[in-house]
Amino acid sequence: MSVSEIESAITQLPAKEFVELMAWIEQYHERAWDKQIETDLESGRLDALLKEVAEEHEAGLARPPSTTRCCRDRCPKSPHLPPALPC
């Protein structure tokens, strides 16, 4: 099945089934994201970033999330931003 066939089928779903599909896609995406993070952590791909974060924290440069600048102006449609993140 091609992507255009899937897109066409989605447009024909009843509202209830569309909502169910979106919930499934969101869960699937979250599992894939978690797996990618785990893979990156295990491979050491994030080691440099984690070291940088630890150094900034130790230097007192870390701020609580409520005082950090929101990045929604750069990525307003990012699914990775929690809805409670203050701007």
SEMI-822364 format. One record per residue: residue number from 1; x, y, z of N, C-alpha, C in turn; residue in three letters. Coordinates in nm, 2 decimals. Each point is the difference from the previous one (the first is absolute). Example, Ala and Ser with C-alpha at 12.3 -4.5 7.8 and 13.67 -1.06 7.14 Angstrom:
# SEMI-822364
> 1  1.32  -0.57  0.78  -0.09  0.12  0.00  0.09  0.12  0.00  ALA $
> 2  -0.04  0.11  -0.07  0.09  0.11  0.00  -0.08  0.11  0.08  SER $
//
This chain:
# SEMI-822364
> 1  0.09  -0.12  0.00  -0.09  0.12  0.00  0.09  0.12  0.00  MET $
> 2  -0.03  0.10  -0.08  0.08  0.12  -0.01  -0.04  0.10  0.10  SER $
> 3  0.08  0.10  0.02  -0.04  0.11  0.09  -0.12  0.07  -0.05  VAL $
> 4  -0.01  0.03  -0.13  -0.12  0.07  -0.05  -0.12  -0.08  0.02  SER $
> 5  0.01  -0.14  0.00  -0.12  -0.08  0.02  -0.04  0.00  0.15  GLU $
> 6  0.10  0.01  0.09  -0.03  0.01  0.14  -0.06  0.13  0.03  ILE $
> 7  0.05  0.11  -0.06  -0.05  0.13  0.02  -0.15  0.01  -0.04  GLU $
> 8  -0.03  -0.06  -0.12  -0.13  0.00  -0.05  -0.09  -0.08  0.09  SER $
> 9  0.04  -0.11  0.05  -0.08  -0.08  0.09  -0.03  0.07  0.13  ALA $
> 10  0.10  0.08  0.05  -0.02  0.07  0.13  -0.10  0.11  -0.02  ILE $
> 11  0.00  0.06  -0.12  -0.10  0.11  -0.02  -0.15  -0.05  0.00  THR $
> 12  -0.01  -0.13  -0.02  -0.13  -0.07  -0.01  -0.05  -0.06  0.14  GLN $
> 13  0.09  0.01  0.10  -0.04  -0.06  0.13  -0.11  0.08  0.07  LEU $
> 14  -0.09  -0.06  0.07  -0.09  0.07  0.08  0.07  0.07  0.11  PRO $
> 15  -0.05  0.10  0.06  0.07  0.08  0.10  0.05  -0.08  0.12  ALA $
> 16  -0.08  -0.09  0.05  0.04  -0.09  0.11  0.12  -0.08  -0.03  LYS $
> 17  0.00  -0.06  -0.12  0.11  -0.09  -0.04  0.13  0.09  -0.03  GLU $
> 18  -0.02  0.12  -0.05  0.11  0.09  -0.02  0.07  0.04  0.13  PHE $
> 19  -0.08  0.02  0.11  0.05  0.03  0.13  0.08  -0.12  0.05  VAL $
> 20  -0.06  -0.12  -0.02  0.07  -0.12  0.05  0.13  -0.02  -0.07  GLU $
> 21  0.00  0.03  -0.13  0.13  -0.01  -0.08  0.10  0.10  0.05  LEU $
> 22  -0.04  0.12  0.02  0.09  0.10  0.05  0.06  -0.03  0.13  MET $
> 23  -0.08  -0.06  0.09  0.05  -0.04  0.13  0.10  -0.12  -0.02  ALA $
> 24  -0.02  -0.09  -0.09  0.09  -0.11  -0.02  0.13  0.06  -0.06  TRP $
> 25  -0.01  0.09  -0.10  0.12  0.06  -0.06  0.08  0.07  0.10  ILE $
> 26  -0.06  0.08  0.09  0.07  0.07  0.11  0.07  -0.10  0.09  GLU $
> 27  -0.06  -0.11  0.04  0.06  -0.10  0.08  0.12  -0.07  -0.07  GLN $
> 28  -0.02  -0.03  -0.13  0.10  -0.06  -0.08  0.12  0.09  -0.01  TYR $
> 29  -0.02  0.13  -0.03  0.10  0.10  -0.01  0.08  0.01  0.13  HIS $
> 30  -0.07  0.01  0.12  0.07  0.01  0.13  0.09  -0.13  0.02  GLU $
> 31  -0.05  -0.12  -0.03  0.08  -0.12  0.02  0.12  0.01  -0.09  ARG $
> 32  -0.01  0.04  -0.13  0.11  0.01  -0.09  0.10  0.10  0.05  ALA $
> 33  -0.05  0.12  0.05  0.09  0.10  0.06  0.08  -0.05  0.12  TRP $
> 34  -0.07  -0.07  0.09  0.06  -0.06  0.12  0.11  -0.10  -0.04  ASP $
> 35  -0.03  -0.08  -0.10  0.09  -0.10  -0.05  0.13  0.07  -0.06  LYS $
> 36  -0.02  0.11  -0.07  0.11  0.07  -0.06  0.09  0.06  0.11  GLN $
> 37  -0.06  0.06  0.10  0.07  0.06  0.11  0.08  -0.11  0.07  ILE $
> 38  -0.06  -0.12  0.03  0.07  -0.11  0.06  0.12  -0.04  -0.08  GLU $
> 39  -0.03  -0.02  -0.13  0.11  -0.04  -0.09  0.12  0.10  0.00  THR $
> 40  -0.04  0.13  -0.01  0.10  0.11  0.00  0.08  0.00  0.13  ASP $
> 41  -0.07  -0.02  0.11  0.07  -0.01  0.13  0.09  -0.12  0.01  LEU $
> 42  -0.05  -0.11  -0.04  0.09  -0.13  0.01  0.12  0.01  -0.09  GLU $
> 43  -0.01  0.07  -0.12  0.11  0.01  -0.09  0.10  0.11  0.04  SER $
> 44  -0.04  0.08  0.10  0.09  0.11  0.03  -0.02  0.12  -0.08  GLY $
> 45  -0.09  0.00  -0.09  -0.02  0.12  -0.09  -0.04  0.13  0.08  ARG $
> 46  -0.06  -0.02  0.12  -0.04  0.12  0.08  0.10  0.03  0.11  LEU $
> 47  0.11  -0.07  0.00  0.10  0.02  0.11  0.05  0.15  0.01  ASP $
> 48  0.04  0.05  -0.12  0.05  0.14  0.00  -0.11  0.10  0.05  ALA $
> 49  -0.12  -0.02  -0.05  -0.11  0.09  0.04  -0.02  -0.01  0.15  LEU $
> 50  -0.01  -0.12  0.05  -0.02  -0.02  0.15  0.12  0.06  0.08  LEU $
> 51  0.12  -0.02  -0.05  0.11  0.06  0.07  -0.01  0.15  0.00  LYS $
> 52  -0.04  0.06  -0.11  -0.02  0.15  0.00  -0.11  0.04  0.09  GLU $
> 53  -0.11  -0.07  0.01  -0.11  0.04  0.09  0.05  -0.01  0.14  VAL $
> 54  0.07  -0.11  0.04  0.05  -0.02  0.13  0.10  0.12  0.04  ALA $
> 55  0.09  0.04  -0.09  0.09  0.10  0.02  -0.07  0.14  0.03  GLU $
> 56  -0.10  0.02  -0.08  -0.08  0.13  0.01  -0.07  0.00  0.14  GLU $
> 57  -0.06  -0.12  0.03  -0.07  -0.01  0.13  0.10  0.02  0.12  HIS $
> 58  0.12  -0.06  -0.01  0.10  0.02  0.11  0.04  0.14  0.01  GLU $
> 59  0.01  0.07  -0.12  0.04  0.14  0.00  -0.11  0.10  0.04  ALA $
> 60  -0.12  -0.06  0.04  -0.11  0.09  0.04  -0.07  0.06  -0.11  GLY $
> 61  0.02  -0.05  -0.12  -0.07  0.07  -0.12  -0.14  -0.06  -0.03  LEU $
> 62  -0.03  -0.11  0.07  -0.13  -0.06  -0.03  -0.11  0.08  0.07  ALA $
> 63  -0.12  0.01  -0.07  -0.11  0.07  0.06  -0.12  -0.09  0.00  ARG $
> 64  -0.09  0.02  0.09  -0.12  -0.09  0.00  -0.08  0.03  -0.13  PRO $
> 65  -0.08  -0.10  -0.05  -0.07  0.02  -0.12  -0.09  0.12  0.00  PRO $
> 66  -0.05  0.04  0.11  -0.09  0.11  0.00  0.06  0.14  -0.03  SER $
> 67  0.14  0.00  0.00  0.07  0.13  -0.03  0.07  -0.01  -0.13  THR $
> 68  -0.01  -0.12  -0.07  0.07  -0.01  -0.13  -0.09  0.06  -0.11  THR $
> 69  0.06  0.05  -0.10  -0.07  0.05  -0.12  -0.07  -0.11  -0.08  ARG $
> 70  -0.12  0.01  -0.02  -0.08  -0.09  -0.08  0.05  0.00  -0.15  CYS $
> 71  0.01  -0.11  -0.06  0.05  0.00  -0.14  -0.12  -0.02  -0.10  CYS $
> 72  -0.12  0.03  0.04  -0.11  -0.02  -0.09  0.01  0.09  -0.12  ARG $
> 73  0.07  0.11  0.01  0.01  0.09  -0.11  0.09  -0.06  -0.11  ASP $
> 74  0.08  -0.10  0.04  0.09  -0.07  -0.10  -0.07  -0.13  -0.05  ARG $
> 75  -0.08  -0.06  0.08  -0.06  -0.13  -0.03  -0.14  -0.01  0.05  CYS $
> 76  -0.09  0.09  -0.04  -0.13  0.00  0.05  -0.08  -0.13  -0.02  PRO $
> 77  0.03  -0.08  -0.09  -0.07  -0.12  -0.02  0.07  -0.13  0.05  LYS $
> 78  0.10  0.02  0.08  0.08  -0.11  0.05  -0.08  -0.09  0.09  SER $
> 79  -0.01  -0.13  -0.02  -0.08  -0.08  0.08  0.08  -0.04  0.13  PRO $
> 80  0.12  0.05  0.01  0.08  -0.04  0.11  0.00  0.10  0.12  HIS $
> 81  -0.08  0.11  -0.02  -0.01  0.10  0.10  -0.12  -0.03  0.09  LEU $
> 82  0.02  -0.02  0.13  -0.11  -0.02  0.09  -0.09  0.12  0.00  PRO $
> 83  -0.13  -0.03  0.00  -0.10  0.11  0.00  0.02  0.10  0.12  PRO $
> 84  0.05  -0.05  0.12  0.01  0.08  0.12  0.13  0.08  0.00  ALA $
> 85  0.08  -0.01  -0.10  0.12  0.08  0.00  -0.03  0.15  -0.01  LEU $
> 86  0.04  0.08  0.10  -0.03  0.14  0.00  0.08  0.08  -0.11  PRO $
> 87  -0.07  0.10  -0.05  0.07  0.08  -0.10  0.05  0.13  0.07  CYS $
//
